[in-house]
Amino acid sequence: MEKHSFLSFYGWKIIAASVIILAIGLGMYVSAASLFVIPVSHDFGVSRAQFTFHRTIVTLAGAASMIVYGKAIKRVGVKAIMITGAVMNGLITIGNSFALNLWQFYVLAFFNGLFMHALGFLVIGVLVSDWFTDKKGLATGIAFAGSGLGGAVMIPIINQIMELTDWRFAYRFMGALGIAVLLPVILLIIKKKPEQIGLMPYTLPDSNEKAKKAAENPAFDLSFEEARKTGRFWLILASFFLITTFAAATNTHTAPFITDLGYPVIIISAIVSLFMIALTVGKIILGFVYDRFGVTAGNGVIITCAFIFPIAALFSDIPPFPWIYALTLGMASCGVSVPVSILMVRHFGQKDFPVMFSYLTMITTLGAAASIPAMGAVFDNTGSYNIAWFVFFALAALITIFMISAEALYKKKKESGEQSRKP
């Protein structure tokens, strides 16, 4: 196997490709969905809750398909899955532009859900885990930042396209662009494992033997069945379930929320873009924090921002607060991506990582399935989103309890294991 330096390592090309894949797969296809809520609901004469229910169908179908993805990655590899996802997600998005009735959106949403994870955090998380033993937090943060970058770049563009044409043309533009960009990137750059091109996963230089030993010999290396029997598995799952609950709902409803406050279109686009920029930069920062300062510090960043954004939302009729809302919501929403793979490997090892990741994603996305239409229903029935902000503040308190408890159990189990190995 060839030796490699930090900057010349091919894995960084994998990370660059991952940024592009997530920029389209999540940043454009998913994050830009909020722009269509008002115009499509208006044209079809339906409520926001009725229209956004198609996102619930996407989420539920996606959750149901996750069990298949965990096993399929082992059998056919991530590259074949990504190619299929690039084609199908593009065609389905174009298909939305031809919908004449709400039920057609629902049918397309089902198929969208089946293929959405082919371009999501699961496949990218597996790639990063295969290519990086050390600097995994930084590599994960950079790769996952693509979802925020794609939203920050594409939302203003798509919004402008809708202003100049209509929402139907915007769907066609997104689908065609997705296929045109993703296929060459996946075909030409993506390699499943470094061994395919004669390399080893990235590790720190030989002088840092302590770090190498820790990376090569994790405290735990559990199977999926073994992991499910631990209390910390369910605490981690509950934490990410609740983070996904507020992240998904706000992702869809932020643009309508700011619009309802009476801000002009240019300000709305800027605030939503700030949210996406926070997702982009925040993931890199969060990855660095996890690498440099540890899990407690990384979890602390997510928790702090999860408490701040709902408070800022309640005061967003005052000009400075929408910006605080967007910034802290973006940072808090990083909790659905960067720490997932970091904490899963830390607590349970690499043995069944794809299966555990897919299972956790399947369960946590149920939070998104419920929260998106629920937040729409809150507005439809009360005329504002205020109740949602109080609920999300309460969720932040629960997330804090669950994350602290999971780390306490981890340290206790690790210490007891170390004591048992002593002569």
Long-range contacts (C-beta under 8 A, 24 or more apart in sequence): 1-195, 1-198, 1-199, 1-200, 2-198, 2-199, 2-200, 4-199, 4-200, 4-202, 6-135, 6-202, 9-199, 9-202, 10-191, 10-194, 10-197, 10-199, 11-131, 11-132, 11-139, 11-194, 11-199, 11-201, 11-202, 13-189, 14-127, 14-128, 14-131, 14-189, 14-190, 14-191, 15-128, 15-131, 15-139, 15-142, 15-143, 16-189, 17-185, 17-186, 17-189, 17-190, 18-124, 18-127, 18-128, 18-143, 18-144, 18-146, 19-142, 19-143, 19-145, 19-146, 19-149, 20-146, 20-181, 20-182, 20-185, 21-82, 21-119, 21-124, 21-146, 21-182, 21-185, 21-186, 22-119, 22-120, 22-121, 22-124, 22-143, 22-144, 22-145, 22-146, 22-147, 22-150, 23-146, 23-147, 23-149, 23-150, 23-153, 23-154, 24-119, 24-150, 24-177, 24-178, 24-181, 24-182, 25-85, 25-89, 25-116, 25-118, 25-119, 25-120, 25-147, 25-150, 25-178, 25-182, 26-119, 26-120, 26-121, 26-146, 26-147, 26-150, 26-151, 27-146, 27-147, 27-148, 27-149, 27-150, 27-151, 27-152, 27-153, 27-154, 27-276, 28-150, 28-151, 28-154, 28-158, 28-174, 28-177, 28-178, 29-89, 29-93, 29-116, 29-119, 29-174, 29-178, 30-116, 30-147, 30-251, 31-147, 31-150, 31-151, 31-154, 31-155, 31-251, 31-276, 32-151, 32-154, 32-155, 32-158, 32-174, 33-251, 33-252, 34-251, 34-252, 34-253, 34-254, 34-255, 34-256, 34-272, 35-155, 35-158, 35-159, 35-162, 35-167, 35-170, 35-255, 36-167, 36-170, 36-171, 37-252, 37-253, 37-255, 37-256, 38-255, 38-256, 38-259, 39-162, 39-166, 39-167, 40-105, 40-167, 43-167, 44-101, 44-102, 46-102, 47-376, 47-380, 48-256, 48-376, 48-379, 48-380, 49-373, 49-376, 49-377, 49-379, 49-380, 50-102, 51-102, 51-105, 51-376, 52-252, 52-253, 52-372, 52-373, 52-376, 53-106, 53-373, 54-102, 54-105, 54-106, 54-108, 54-109, 55-109, 55-248, 55-252, 55-368, 55-372, 55-373, 56-368, 56-369, 56-370, 56-372, 56-373, 57-106, 57-109, 57-110, 57-113, 58-109, 58-110, 58-112, 58-113, 58-116, 59-113, 59-248, 59-365, 59-366, 59-368, 59-369, 59-372, 60-113, 60-365, 60-366, 60-369, 61-109, 61-110, 61-111, 61-112, 61-113, 61-114, 62-113, 62-114, 62-116, 62-117, 62-365, 63-113, 63-361, 63-362, 63-363, 63-365, 63-366, 63-369, 64-113, 64-362, 65-113, 65-114, 65-117, 66-117, 66-122, 66-358, 66-359, 66-361, 66-362, 66-365, 67-358, 67-359, 67-362, 69-117, 69-118, 69-122, 69-123, 69-354, 69-358, 70-122, 70-354, 70-355, 70-356, 70-357, 70-358, 70-359, 71-355, 73-122, 73-123, 73-126, 73-354, 73-358, 74-354, 77-192, 78-123, 78-126, 78-127, 78-190, 78-192, 79-186, 79-190, 79-191, 79-192, 81-118, 81-123, 82-118, 82-119, 82-123, 82-182, 82-186, 82-190, 83-183, 83-186, 83-187, 84-115, 84-118, 85-115, 85-116, 85-117, 85-118, 85-119, 86-118, 86-119, 86-178, 86-179, 86-182, 86-183, 86-186, 87-179, 87-183, 88-114, 88-115, 88-118, 89-115, 89-116, 89-118, 89-119, 89-175, 89-178, 90-175, 90-176, 90-178, 90-179, 90-182, 91-175, 91-179, 92-175, 93-171, 93-174, 93-175, 93-178, 94-171, 94-172, 94-175, 94-176, 95-175, 96-171, 97-167, 97-168, 97-169, 97-170, 97-171, 97-172, 97-175, 98-168, 117-361, 119-182, 120-361, 121-147, 121-336, 121-337, 121-340, 121-341, 121-361, 122-354, 122-357, 122-358, 122-361, 125-340, 125-341, 125-357, 126-353, 126-354, 126-357, 127-190, 127-192, 128-341, 129-341, 129-345, 129-350, 129-353, 130-192, 130-193, 130-194, 130-201, 131-193, 131-194, 131-201, 131-202, 132-201, 132-202, 133-201, 133-202, 133-203, 133-212, 133-215, 133-216, 134-202, 134-203, 134-204, 134-211, 134-212, 134-215, 135-202, 135-204, 135-291, 136-291, 136-341, 136-342, 136-345, 137-286, 137-287, 137-288, 137-289, 137-290, 137-291, 137-298, 137-338, 137-342, 138-284, 138-287, 138-288, 138-291, 139-202, 139-287, 140-283, 140-287, 140-337, 140-338, 140-341, 140-342, 141-283, 141-284, 141-285, 141-286, 141-287, 141-288, 141-290, 141-338, 142-283, 142-284, 142-287, 144-283, 144-287, 144-334, 144-337, 144-338, 145-279, 145-280, 145-281, 145-282, 145-283, 145-284, 146-280, 147-279, 147-280, 147-283, 147-337, 148-276, 148-277, 148-278, 148-279, 148-280, 148-281, 148-282, 148-283, 148-330, 149-276, 149-280, 150-276, 151-272, 151-273, 151-275, 151-276, 151-279, 152-273, 152-276, 152-277, 152-279, 152-280, 153-276, 155-269, 155-272, 155-273, 155-276, 156-269, 156-273, 159-265, 159-269, 163-265, 218-345, 218-346, 218-349, 218-350, 219-346, 219-410, 219-414, 219-417, 220-347, 220-348, 220-349, 220-413, 220-414, 221-348, 221-349, 221-350, 221-351, 222-348, 222-349, 222-351, 222-352, 223-351, 223-352, 224-352, 224-355, 224-356, 224-359, 226-348, 227-347, 227-348, 227-352, 227-356, 230-347, 230-348, 230-409, 230-413, 231-405, 231-406, 231-409, 232-347, 232-405, 232-406, 232-409, 232-410, 232-413, 233-347, 233-348, 235-402, 235-403, 235-405, 235-406, 235-409, 236-343, 236-344, 236-347, 236-360, 236-402, 236-403, 236-406, 237-360, 237-363, 237-364, 238-398, 238-402, 239-335, 239-399, 239-402, 239-403, 239-406, 240-335, 240-336, 240-340, 240-360, 240-364, 241-363, 241-364, 241-366, 241-367, 242-367, 242-395, 242-398, 242-399, 242-402, 243-302, 243-306, 243-332, 243-333, 243-335, 243-336, 243-364, 243-399, 244-336, 244-364, 244-365, 244-367, 244-368, 245-367, 245-368, 245-370, 245-371, 245-395, 246-306, 246-332, 246-333, 246-371, 246-392, 246-395, 247-332, 247-333, 247-335, 247-336, 247-368, 248-365, 248-367, 248-368, 248-371, 248-372, 249-368, 249-371, 249-372, 249-374, 249-375, 249-388, 250-309, 250-329, 250-333, 250-375, 250-392, 251-333, 252-372, 252-375, 252-376, 253-372, 253-375, 253-376, 253-379, 253-385, 253-388, 254-326, 254-329, 256-379, 257-313, 257-316, 257-385, 258-316, 258-322, 260-379, 260-384, 260-385, 261-316, 261-317, 261-322, 263-322, 267-322, 271-322, 271-323, 271-325, 271-326, 272-326, 274-323, 274-326, 274-327, 274-330, 275-326, 275-327, 275-329, 275-330, 276-330, 277-330, 278-326, 278-327, 278-328, 278-329, 278-330, 278-331, 279-330, 279-333, 279-334, 282-330, 282-331, 282-333, 282-334, 283-334, 283-337, 283-338, 286-331, 286-334, 286-338, 286-339, 287-338, 287-342, 290-338, 290-339, 290-342, 295-342, 295-343, 295-346, 295-407, 296-407, 298-338, 298-339, 298-342, 299-339, 299-403, 299-404, 299-407, 301-331, 302-331, 302-332, 302-334, 302-335, 302-339, 302-399, 302-403, 303-396, 303-399, 303-400, 303-403, 305-329, 305-331, 305-332, 306-332, 306-335, 306-392, 306-395, 306-396, 306-399, 307-393, 307-396, 307-397, 308-332, 309-392, 310-388, 310-389, 310-390, 310-392, 310-393, 310-396, 311-389, 311-393, 313-385, 313-389, 314-386, 314-389, 335-399, 336-364, 343-406, 346-410, 347-406, 347-410
